[in-house]
Amino acid sequence: MDRRTFLSASAAGLIGSLWSGSVSIANDKANWNGGPDLPLPLQEIYGTFHEGEIWIAGGLTVSEGAVGISNRSLVLDPRTLRWRDGPALPEPVHHPQLVSADGRLHLIVHD
């Protein structure tokens, strides 16, 4: 299925189950264990490790059958396995890259 068909089908709710997401965690034996589900449906996100937590930002989301672009950031505490909201992004973005450097978190987007 090409990307255009995929997005159209998602918007129509035909494959909405693909919009759920979760985290998997590798244990000491290099096995993957299930982690917490994302608190909202997201795709096209890339995480980074920043000051002891996992951060994701932006991405494609679906609400009421329509595909949209998110301006949310989410933070996972790996000790408690709980998500919390991070600061809202200046504008909705998809395919953002997050980079942690020198104690600061940088959001890289394209036009």
C-alpha positions in Angstrom: 0.0 0.0 0.0 1.5 3.3 -1.0 1.6 6.3 1.4 -1.3 8.2 -0.2 -3.6 5.2 0.0 -2.5 4.5 3.5 -3.3 8.1 4.7 -6.6 8.1 2.8 -7.6 4.8 4.3 -6.6 6.0 7.8 -8.6 9.1 7.4 -11.6 7.0 6.5 -11.1 4.9 9.6 -10.5 1.7 7.5 -7.2 0.9 9.3 -7.5 2.9 12.4 -6.1 0.1 14.5 -2.7 0.8 13.0 -2.7 4.2 14.7 -2.2 2.8 18.2 1.4 2.7 19.5 3.4 1.4 22.3 6.9 1.2 23.6 8.9 -2.0 23.8 11.8 -2.3 26.3 14.9 -4.6 25.9 15.8 -6.4 29.0 19.3 -7.6 30.1 18.9 -10.7 27.9 18.2 -8.7 24.8 14.6 -9.7 24.8 11.9 -7.2 24.1 9.1 -6.7 26.7 5.9 -4.7 26.2 5.9 -1.2 27.6 3.2 1.4 28.0 0.9 2.4 25.2 1.2 5.9 23.8 -1.5 8.1 25.3 -2.8 9.1 21.8 -2.6 7.7 18.3 0.6 8.8 16.6 2.7 8.0 13.6 5.9 9.4 12.0 7.6 10.2 15.3 11.2 9.7 16.4 12.2 9.7 20.0 15.3 10.8 21.9 16.7 10.3 25.4 17.0 13.6 27.3 17.9 14.0 30.9 16.8 10.5 31.9 13.5 10.4 30.0 12.3 9.5 26.5 10.8 12.4 24.5 8.7 12.3 21.4 7.2 15.3 19.6 4.7 16.1 16.8 3.8 13.5 14.3 0.7 12.5 12.5 -2.4 11.8 14.5 -6.0 10.9 13.8 -9.1 12.3 15.5 -12.7 11.7 14.6 -11.6 10.0 11.4 -9.4 12.8 10.1 -5.6 12.8 9.9 -3.9 15.8 11.4 -0.5 17.0 12.5 0.3 17.2 16.2 1.8 20.1 18.2 2.2 17.9 21.3 5.3 16.6 23.0 5.2 13.5 25.2 7.7 12.4 27.8 8.1 8.8 29.1 9.7 8.3 32.5 11.5 4.9 32.1 11.5 4.3 35.9 7.7 4.6 36.3 6.7 3.7 32.7 4.3 6.7 32.7 3.7 9.2 30.0 3.2 12.9 30.7 2.7 15.9 28.5 5.7 18.0 27.6 5.6 21.6 26.4 3.4 22.3 23.4 5.4 22.8 20.2 5.4 26.3 18.5 3.3 24.8 15.7 2.2 21.3 14.5 5.0 19.3 12.8 5.4 15.9 11.3 8.6 13.9 11.0 10.4 16.1 13.6 13.8 15.1 14.9 14.7 15.6 18.5 18.3 16.0 19.6 19.6 16.2 23.2 22.8 18.1 23.5 24.5 20.0 26.4 21.4 19.7 28.6 19.1 21.2 26.0 16.5 19.6 23.7 16.5 20.7 20.1 13.6 20.2 17.7 14.6 19.9 14.0 11.8 20.2 11.4 11.7 20.8 7.6 9.6 23.3 5.7 
